[in-house]
Amino acid sequence: MTTEHQQQQIDALLDKEEIRALRHHYSELLDSGEADRMSEVFTRDAEVKVTVGSMKGLAEISHSLKEAYRSFDTQAREHFPFMHAVTNHHITLTGKDTATGSCYLLDFVTDRPQQSHPVLLLGRYLDSYVRVEGEWRIEKTELDVVWPVENA
């Protein structure tokens, strides 16, 4: 028999795993050119701050991320022009339906010659999450670019 405390711990673990999967799903959608499916990841009024700019709302987010995909697809392969690998995901549940988190980003590009360095940047996503109609979504995210550093 599961105690109330044990059930709370199980629920917290499940919530954190759903949030981790959400961040992975974002990378997969972005990298595979499916930015029109960002409603599976973000709230309707989400805020996104990344290297290609600041965006607010699903329409602007989807449009800007589609443009980013096109601009990085320099060989017109339409197949993973970049790969956003996320790791070291730390999540804090701040309420029943809210959480914050951060994770490392290793951002690779695939259009460079084999002998060239494929790392575009190293960074850290700083996120706010909210549960909407039973599903976790990213409400706000900001990319802190750690490398390369401008003027370094």
C-alpha positions as CSV (number, residue, x, y, z in Angstrom):
1,M,0.0,0.0,0.0
2,T,1.3,3.4,-1.0
3,T,1.3,6.1,1.6
4,E,0.2,9.7,0.8
5,H,3.8,10.9,1.0
6,Q,5.0,8.1,-1.3
7,Q,2.3,9.0,-3.8
8,Q,3.4,12.6,-3.7
9,Q,6.9,11.5,-4.5
10,I,5.8,9.3,-7.4
11,D,3.6,12.2,-8.8
12,A,6.6,14.6,-8.6
13,L,8.8,12.1,-10.4
14,L,6.2,11.6,-13.1
15,D,5.8,15.4,-13.5
16,K,9.6,15.9,-13.8
17,E,9.8,13.1,-16.4
18,E,7.0,14.7,-18.4
19,I,8.8,18.0,-18.3
20,R,12.1,16.4,-19.4
21,A,10.3,14.7,-22.3
22,L,8.8,18.1,-23.2
23,R,12.2,19.7,-23.6
24,H,13.4,16.7,-25.7
25,H,10.3,17.0,-27.8
26,Y,11.1,20.7,-28.5
27,S,14.5,19.7,-29.8
28,E,13.1,17.0,-32.0
29,L,10.5,19.2,-33.5
30,L,12.9,22.1,-34.1
31,D,15.7,19.9,-35.6
32,S,13.3,18.0,-37.9
33,G,11.7,21.1,-39.3
34,E,8.3,20.7,-37.6
35,A,8.1,24.1,-36.0
36,D,4.4,24.2,-37.0
37,R,3.8,21.7,-34.1
38,M,5.2,24.0,-31.4
39,S,1.7,24.0,-29.7
40,E,2.7,20.6,-28.4
41,V,5.5,22.3,-26.5
42,F,4.6,25.9,-25.7
43,T,1.6,27.7,-24.2
44,R,-0.4,30.0,-26.5
45,D,1.3,33.1,-25.0
46,A,4.7,31.7,-24.4
47,E,7.8,33.8,-24.5
48,V,11.0,32.6,-26.1
49,K,14.4,34.3,-26.1
50,V,17.1,32.5,-28.2
51,T,19.9,33.5,-30.6
52,V,17.6,34.1,-33.5
53,G,15.5,36.6,-31.4
54,S,12.8,37.2,-28.9
55,M,9.3,35.8,-29.7
56,K,5.9,36.0,-28.0
57,G,3.0,33.8,-28.8
58,L,2.7,30.5,-30.8
59,A,2.4,32.1,-34.2
60,E,5.5,34.2,-33.8
61,I,7.5,31.3,-32.3
62,S,6.5,28.9,-35.0
63,H,7.3,31.4,-37.8
64,S,10.7,32.4,-36.3
65,L,11.8,28.8,-35.7
66,K,10.8,27.9,-39.3
67,E,12.9,30.7,-40.5
68,A,15.8,29.6,-38.3
69,Y,15.5,26.1,-39.8
70,R,15.6,27.5,-43.3
71,S,18.6,29.7,-42.6
72,F,20.6,26.9,-41.1
73,D,19.7,24.4,-43.9
74,T,22.5,25.8,-46.1
75,Q,22.7,22.6,-48.2
76,A,18.9,22.4,-48.7
77,R,18.8,18.8,-47.4
78,E,15.7,19.4,-45.3
79,H,17.1,17.0,-42.9
80,F,18.4,18.0,-39.4
81,P,20.5,21.1,-40.3
82,F,21.2,21.4,-36.6
83,M,20.9,19.2,-33.6
84,H,19.9,20.5,-30.1
85,A,21.2,18.0,-27.5
86,V,20.0,18.8,-24.0
87,T,21.4,17.4,-20.8
88,N,21.8,18.1,-17.1
89,H,18.1,19.0,-16.8
90,H,17.3,20.3,-13.3
91,I,13.6,20.8,-12.5
92,T,12.0,22.4,-9.5
93,L,8.3,21.9,-9.0
94,T,7.1,25.2,-7.6
95,G,3.4,24.3,-7.3
96,K,0.8,21.7,-8.4
97,D,0.9,23.0,-12.0
98,T,4.0,25.1,-12.2
99,A,7.8,24.4,-12.3
100,T,11.1,26.0,-13.2
101,G,14.1,24.4,-14.8
102,S,17.4,24.6,-16.6
103,C,19.3,22.4,-18.9
104,Y,22.5,22.5,-20.8
105,L,22.3,22.9,-24.6
106,L,24.9,21.4,-27.0
107,D,24.0,22.9,-30.3
108,F,25.6,21.2,-33.4
109,V,25.3,22.1,-37.1
110,T,25.5,19.5,-39.8
111,D,26.4,21.6,-42.8
112,R,30.1,21.9,-42.2
113,P,32.8,19.7,-43.8
114,Q,33.7,16.6,-41.8
115,Q,37.1,18.0,-40.8
116,S,35.4,21.1,-39.3
117,H,34.2,21.6,-35.8
118,P,30.4,21.0,-35.7
119,V,29.7,22.8,-32.4
120,L,27.7,26.0,-33.0
121,L,27.3,26.9,-29.3
122,L,27.1,25.8,-25.8
123,G,24.3,27.2,-23.6
124,R,21.8,26.8,-20.9
125,Y,18.0,27.0,-21.2
126,L,16.3,28.7,-18.3
127,D,12.6,27.7,-18.3
128,S,9.3,28.2,-16.7
129,Y,6.7,25.5,-17.1
130,V,3.0,25.3,-16.5
131,R,0.4,22.5,-16.7
132,V,-2.4,23.4,-19.1
133,E,-5.4,21.1,-19.3
134,G,-3.4,18.3,-17.8
135,E,-0.4,18.7,-20.1
136,W,3.0,20.4,-19.3
137,R,4.0,23.3,-21.5
138,I,6.9,25.7,-21.7
139,E,5.6,29.1,-20.6
140,K,8.9,31.0,-20.9
141,T,12.4,30.1,-22.0
142,E,15.6,32.0,-22.4
143,L,18.8,30.7,-23.8
144,D,22.0,31.8,-21.9
145,V,24.8,31.3,-24.4
146,V,27.9,30.2,-22.6
147,W,30.2,29.7,-25.6
148,P,31.2,31.3,-27.9
149,V,31.3,34.6,-26.0
150,E,31.2,37.7,-28.1
151,N,34.3,39.9,-27.9
152,A,36.3,37.1,-26.3
